[in-house]
Every structure is written in structure tokens, then in C-alpha cells.
Amino acid sequence: MSTHNHTSPGAQPHDHLCCREMVAFLQDYAEGTLAGPVREAFERHVNDCLPCKDFVKTYVDTIKLAGKCSGAHRTPCKMPEGLVQSIMSALREFGGCSGKKS
């Protein structure tokens, strides 16, 4: 990302953000919590700046992909009680576990 600024003459504060400034708002933007004039300025900047547009797209796509890979969408399975007891028994036998929760 570059450090150029897309500020036009007569622009008000938060009308435009430079590339470095917009990075500070990236997480809030991706989560949908960036609101008001800052969000508008962020979106204007991203629409006007191809490197930042590509960066934001990559950032958002990475979050989506990581969510799919993390298994967050899957229902966790319960370990069979017999397996739990066998593991706990083996650990107690080898002195690795007292069987008590700390």
C-alpha cells in the first residue's frame, strides 16, 4: 500500500483517508462496525485507490477462508465415553494423570 492521499481541495476532516490511515480502520470495516463519516471516507478511499481496494478484498477474503477452514461451521462431535475412560485409565497407569480435574 502506498502513502498517497486522495484529499481534494476543500475537503473536510474524514472526507478522505490516506492509505496508512485506512489500515487503522480495516478490522472495524471488515466486521461491519465502522460507522458514520469515517466509514464513508474509508469506502471512498478504497473505491479510488486500486492497491487499497485489492488489499481490503484480500483481507476480507482471508477472513472468510479462515472461517471455513477453522471448522467453526461444523458441529463438534462428542468423544465416546469408553474412549475417554480408556485414555484416563492409561494415563493413570503410567502416572501421567490423577484423574482429577484441577
C-alpha positions as CSV (number, residue, x, y, z in Angstrom):
1,M,0.0,0.0,0.0
2,S,1.2,3.5,-0.8
3,T,1.1,6.5,1.4
4,H,-0.6,8.8,-1.1
5,N,-3.5,10.9,-0.1
6,H,-6.7,11.4,-2.1
7,T,-7.7,14.5,-0.4
8,S,-9.4,17.1,-2.6
9,P,-9.2,20.9,-2.1
10,G,-11.7,22.0,0.5
11,A,-12.2,18.5,1.9
12,Q,-13.4,18.3,5.5
13,P,-11.7,16.1,8.1
14,H,-12.5,12.4,7.4
15,D,-13.6,13.3,3.9
16,H,-10.7,11.2,2.7
17,L,-8.1,9.0,4.3
18,C,-4.6,8.2,3.2
19,C,-3.6,4.6,2.7
20,R,-1.8,4.4,6.1
21,E,-4.9,5.9,7.9
22,M,-7.3,3.5,6.4
23,V,-5.4,0.5,7.7
24,A,-6.3,1.6,11.2
25,F,-10.0,1.1,10.4
26,L,-9.7,-2.2,8.4
27,Q,-10.8,-4.6,11.1
28,D,-13.8,-2.5,12.1
29,Y,-14.7,-2.2,8.5
30,A,-14.5,-5.9,7.9
31,E,-16.6,-6.6,10.9
32,G,-19.2,-4.1,9.8
33,T,-18.8,-1.9,12.9
34,L,-17.2,1.2,11.2
35,A,-19.9,3.8,11.0
36,G,-20.6,7.4,10.0
37,P,-18.2,9.7,8.2
38,V,-15.2,7.5,8.8
39,R,-16.9,4.6,7.0
40,E,-17.9,6.9,4.2
41,A,-14.3,8.2,3.9
42,F,-12.9,4.6,4.1
43,E,-15.2,3.4,1.3
44,R,-14.4,6.5,-0.9
45,H,-10.7,5.8,-0.4
46,V,-11.0,2.1,-1.2
47,N,-13.1,2.9,-4.3
48,D,-10.5,5.5,-5.5
49,C,-7.3,3.5,-4.7
50,L,-6.7,0.3,-6.5
51,P,-3.9,-1.0,-4.2
52,C,-6.1,-0.5,-1.2
53,K,-9.1,-2.0,-2.9
54,D,-7.1,-5.1,-3.6
55,F,-5.7,-5.1,0.0
56,V,-9.2,-4.9,1.5
57,K,-10.6,-7.6,-0.8
58,T,-7.7,-9.9,0.2
59,Y,-8.1,-9.1,3.9
60,V,-11.9,-9.9,3.8
61,D,-11.4,-13.0,1.6
62,T,-8.7,-14.3,4.0
63,I,-11.1,-13.9,7.0
64,K,-13.8,-15.8,5.1
65,L,-11.5,-18.6,4.1
66,A,-10.0,-18.9,7.6
67,G,-13.6,-19.2,8.9
68,K,-14.3,-22.0,6.5
69,C,-11.1,-23.9,7.4
70,S,-11.4,-23.5,11.1
71,G,-14.4,-25.8,11.4
72,A,-16.5,-23.1,13.1
73,H,-19.3,-24.1,10.8
74,R,-19.2,-27.8,12.0
75,T,-21.0,-29.2,15.0
76,P,-18.4,-30.5,17.4
77,C,-18.6,-34.3,18.0
78,K,-18.6,-35.9,21.4
79,M,-15.9,-38.3,22.2
80,P,-17.3,-41.7,23.1
81,E,-17.2,-42.2,26.9
82,G,-15.5,-45.6,26.6
83,L,-12.6,-43.9,24.8
84,V,-12.4,-41.2,27.4
85,Q,-12.2,-43.8,30.2
86,S,-9.6,-45.9,28.3
87,I,-7.4,-42.8,27.9
88,M,-7.8,-41.8,31.5
89,S,-7.1,-45.3,32.7
90,A,-3.9,-45.5,30.6
91,L,-2.8,-42.1,31.9
92,R,-3.3,-43.1,35.5
93,E,-1.5,-46.4,34.8
94,F,1.6,-44.5,33.5
95,G,1.4,-41.9,36.2
96,G,0.5,-39.1,33.8
97,C,-2.8,-38.1,35.3
98,S,-4.5,-38.3,38.6
99,G,-7.9,-38.4,37.1
100,K,-8.9,-35.3,39.0
101,K,-9.8,-32.0,37.4
102,S,-7.7,-29.1,38.5
